[in-house]
Amino acid sequence: MKVLGILGSPRIGGNSDVLLDQALAGAREAGAEIEKIILSQKKIAGCLDCGKCNETGICVIKDDMGEIHKKVLEADALIHSVPVYFWAMTSQMKAYLDRWCAFFDEQWGMQKAYRPKFKEKKIGLITLCGDSNTSAGDPIVHSFKNTSDFAGLTWVGVVQASASSKGEIARNEAVKKKAFDLGKKAATP
Ligand SMILES: Cc1cc2nc3c(=O)[nH]c(=O)nc-3n(C[C@H](O)[C@H](O)[C@H](O)COP(=O)(O)O)c2cc1C
């Protein structure tokens, strides 16, 4: 069982990072092999909608997303963690998600070659926001939940938290436990 954590915040050691680490610790406790990708340390251009991937399943843009595509395909579970920036996900996470285009064919069906890889794959989400009302993260949940359904993934749930200063969430034991349990659930067959 491989669990891949994908960090959409550029703030290393920030709130999304702290909760993602908790989720990955939960996955490790459940026996999974874990890996974390920090999107802000990668070069990921926006999708060009050139349509070339419709035939090949491979994106023409030569950047770090090629390697990330492979890791997403190989993982049994994906956990994304991202803060709210202006009522939406960060640009790093959006560029990454748009590049999922390569997994689909012309009719927006899953590429045949990838269907077995996506069939059993699980997906979970963590959102952070400065607003005391964690529903500020709902547009991100909407985006990931729909993408999950569209790609035929198994949704394991979402943890939504509120914090502002860097790493402040580390003092919130209740939400850390929720993130840990999300990771554990993602790693449990
Ligand atoms: C550019 C920018 C835009 C933000 N926009 C929002 C917002 O629209 N709503 C909100 O609740 N918090 C907003 N925040 C606050 C962050 O979501 C919050 O500080 C979060 O804890 C950051 O997570 P991180 O430590 O993982 O980077 C914004 C922060 C930045 C830097």
The ligand as a Tripos MOL2 file, in Angstrom:
@<TRIPOS>MOLECULE
LIG
   31    33     1     0     0
SMALL
NO_CHARGES

@<TRIPOS>ATOM
      1 C1         -2.4450   34.9550   -0.8060 C.3       1 LIG1
      2 C2         -3.2780   34.4630    0.3430 C.ar      1 LIG1
      3 C3         -4.6590   34.4640    0.2270 C.ar      1 LIG1
      4 C4         -5.4550   34.0000    1.2690 C.ar      1 LIG1
      5 N1         -6.8130   33.9790    1.1070 N.ar      1 LIG1
      6 C5         -7.5970   33.4880    2.0910 C.ar      1 LIG1
      7 C6         -9.0240   33.4200    1.9190 C.ar      1 LIG1
      8 O1         -9.5780   33.7750    0.8870 O.2       1 LIG1
      9 N2         -9.7700   32.9310    2.9440 N.ar      1 LIG1
     10 C7         -9.2040   32.5070    4.1190 C.ar      1 LIG1
     11 O2         -9.9240   32.0740    5.0040 O.2       1 LIG1
     12 N3         -7.8470   32.5320    4.2980 N.ar      1 LIG1
     13 C8         -7.0380   33.0130    3.3210 C.ar      1 LIG1
     14 N4         -5.6620   33.0370    3.4790 N.ar      1 LIG1
     15 C9         -5.0810   32.5230    4.7490 C.3       1 LIG1
     16 C10        -4.5360   31.0900    4.6460 C.3       1 LIG1
     17 O3         -5.4830   30.2170    4.0950 O.3       1 LIG1
     18 C11        -4.1280   30.5970    6.0430 C.3       1 LIG1
     19 O4         -3.1430   31.4400    6.5790 O.3       1 LIG1
     20 C12        -3.6290   29.1810    6.0530 C.3       1 LIG1
     21 O5         -3.4490   28.7350    7.3770 O.3       1 LIG1
     22 C13        -2.3040   29.0260    5.3140 C.3       1 LIG1
     23 O6         -1.9520   27.6730    5.3050 O.3       1 LIG1
     24 P1         -0.4300   27.2070    5.2080 P.3       1 LIG1
     25 O7          0.2200   27.5410    6.5420 O.co2     1 LIG1
     26 O8         -0.5050   25.7610    4.9700 O.co2     1 LIG1
     27 O9          0.1910   27.9240    4.0730 O.co2     1 LIG1
     28 C14        -4.8470   33.5230    2.4720 C.ar      1 LIG1
     29 C15        -3.4420   33.5460    2.5810 C.ar      1 LIG1
     30 C16        -2.6640   34.0190    1.5430 C.ar      1 LIG1
     31 C17        -1.1570   34.0310    1.6830 C.3       1 LIG1
@<TRIPOS>BOND
     1     1     2 1
     2     2     3 ar
     3     2    30 ar
     4     3     4 ar
     5     4     5 ar
     6     4    28 ar
     7     5     6 ar
     8     6     7 ar
     9     6    13 1
    10     7     8 2
    11     7     9 ar
    12     9    10 ar
    13    10    11 2
    14    10    12 ar
    15    12    13 ar
    16    13    14 ar
    17    14    15 1
    18    14    28 ar
    19    15    16 1
    20    16    17 1
    21    16    18 1
    22    18    19 1
    23    18    20 1
    24    20    21 1
    25    20    22 1
    26    22    23 1
    27    23    24 1
    28    24    25 2
    29    24    26 1
    30    24    27 1
    31    28    29 ar
    32    29    30 ar
    33    30    31 1
@<TRIPOS>SUBSTRUCTURE
     1 LIG1         1 GROUP 0 **** ****
